[in-house]
Amino acid sequence: MPGFRWGTLRMPFEMVEQVERRIAKSGQETTWIVAELDGKVVGHGSLVVQGSPRRSHAGEINIGLDDAFVGKGIGSAILGALLDVADNWRALKRVELTVYADNEPAVRLYTSHGFEVEGRHVKAGFTDGQYHDLLSMARLRF
């Protein structure tokens, strides 16, 4: 899925065992969600509460979708479910994420859920042999 991998900061061809270890090592600070359609995993997301006591009001969101299912509302459903956990189960005041600045569908998705751009990291991400800007986005609820 070139679109999925392009939109992340992870390396391509990650082994299943690596992903399984990452999930297994996560603790109570992480909420994982998987979107499944007709028995096939089509997307996933995570919400990680920051470990430092001074940052315990904040969480970071990561989302990924199967290329064939982008634009069908699945990313919005995953994000909505993670924000429900952030708001109603974890009482987080700040939810943040990083996204490639030229990933317009993702930026639109996050903006539609109340995220705002807080900053731009110039040439901070590398994919497809080129450096790209990253955006820091956050949704605040104070």
C-alpha distance (Angstrom), angle and dihedral (degrees) to the residues before:
residue distance angle dihedral
M1 . . .
P2 3.78 . .
G3 3.81 94.0 .
F4 3.80 92.4 53.4
R5 3.79 93.9 48.4
W6 3.82 92.7 42.0
G7 3.80 90.8 57.4
T8 3.81 94.9 53.1
L9 3.78 134.3 68.3
R10 3.82 90.7 -129.8
M11 3.78 126.2 106.8
P12 3.81 119.6 -104.0
F13 3.78 122.5 -104.6
E14 3.77 96.2 30.4
M15 3.79 109.6 -179.2
V16 3.79 119.1 -115.7
E17 3.81 88.9 -123.0
Q18 3.81 90.7 58.2
V19 3.79 91.3 53.8
E20 3.80 91.7 45.2
R21 3.83 91.0 51.6
R22 3.82 91.5 49.2
I23 3.81 91.0 51.8
A24 3.81 92.9 43.6
K25 3.83 91.8 51.1
S26 3.79 93.5 52.1
G27 3.77 116.0 100.1
Q28 3.76 138.6 -164.0
E29 3.79 90.6 -54.6
T30 3.81 90.8 71.2
T31 3.80 129.3 71.1
W32 3.81 115.5 -166.6
I33 3.80 124.7 -164.5
V34 3.79 130.2 -175.1
A35 3.81 126.9 -162.2
E36 3.78 113.0 -145.7
L37 3.79 128.2 -173.9
D38 3.82 120.9 -174.0
G39 3.80 90.8 -17.1
K40 3.82 94.4 -50.9
V41 3.79 123.8 112.6
V42 3.80 105.8 -124.2
G43 3.79 101.3 168.3
H44 3.76 146.3 -3.0
G45 3.76 141.0 -166.0
S46 3.76 142.4 -175.5
L47 3.77 138.4 -155.8
V48 3.79 115.1 -155.6
V49 3.80 118.4 -167.7
Q50 3.78 111.5 -144.1
G51 3.81 112.4 -105.6
S52 3.79 100.6 -143.5
P53 3.82 113.9 93.0
R54 3.80 88.4 -131.8
R55 3.83 90.0 55.8
S56 3.80 99.3 37.4
H57 3.82 89.9 112.2
A58 3.82 90.2 64.6
G59 3.78 135.0 74.4
E60 3.79 135.5 -175.9
I61 3.79 123.9 -135.0
N62 3.80 127.3 -151.1
I63 3.81 123.6 -178.1
G64 3.78 134.4 179.3
L65 3.81 132.0 -179.9
D66 3.78 135.8 -166.3
D67 3.82 106.1 -103.1
A68 3.82 91.7 -121.4
F69 3.81 92.3 58.6
V70 3.81 102.1 49.0
G71 3.81 112.9 124.3
K72 3.80 95.6 23.1
G73 3.83 98.3 103.1
I74 3.80 96.1 -100.2
G75 3.80 94.5 112.6
S76 3.80 89.1 49.7
A77 3.81 90.8 50.7
I78 3.82 91.9 49.6
L79 3.80 92.1 47.1
G80 3.80 91.7 46.6
A81 3.80 91.5 51.4
L82 3.81 92.2 48.8
L83 3.81 91.5 48.0
D84 3.82 89.1 50.6
V85 3.81 88.3 56.1
A86 3.82 90.5 46.2
D87 3.82 93.3 49.8
N88 3.79 105.4 32.8
W89 3.78 105.3 27.4
R90 3.80 105.5 27.5
A91 3.83 100.7 28.2
L92 3.79 90.7 -138.1
K93 3.78 117.1 176.8
R94 3.80 96.9 -165.7
V95 3.79 129.7 39.3
E96 3.79 116.6 -177.0
L97 3.77 140.5 -179.7
T98 3.77 143.5 170.5
V99 3.81 122.3 -128.0
Y100 3.79 136.3 174.0
A101 3.81 106.5 -96.7
D102 3.81 91.6 -132.8
N103 3.82 93.6 51.6
E104 3.80 91.2 100.3
P105 3.83 97.6 172.7
A106 3.81 91.0 54.1
V107 3.81 93.2 45.2
R108 3.84 89.1 51.0
L109 3.80 90.6 49.3
Y110 3.80 93.5 51.1
T111 3.80 93.0 44.1
S112 3.81 90.3 51.3
H113 3.81 88.3 57.9
G114 3.80 94.3 51.9
F115 3.80 101.7 -90.9
E116 3.79 118.6 142.7
V117 3.78 130.3 -161.5
E118 3.79 109.8 -105.9
G119 3.77 99.3 175.8
R120 3.78 149.4 -17.9
H121 3.79 124.4 -120.4
V122 3.80 104.6 -154.2
K123 3.81 114.7 -134.6
A124 3.81 90.5 -16.9
G125 3.81 97.7 137.3
F126 3.79 128.6 59.2
T127 3.80 123.6 -155.5
D128 3.79 136.6 144.2
G129 3.80 90.5 12.5
Q130 3.82 94.2 -59.0
Y131 3.78 138.5 94.2
H132 3.80 116.3 -119.1
D133 3.78 135.1 -171.6
L134 3.80 118.6 -107.2
L135 3.79 125.8 -149.3
S136 3.78 124.4 -142.3
M137 3.79 108.2 -144.5
A138 3.79 130.6 -179.2
R139 3.77 141.7 176.2
L140 3.80 115.0 -146.4
R141 3.82 127.2 -160.6
F142 3.80 108.9 -179.8
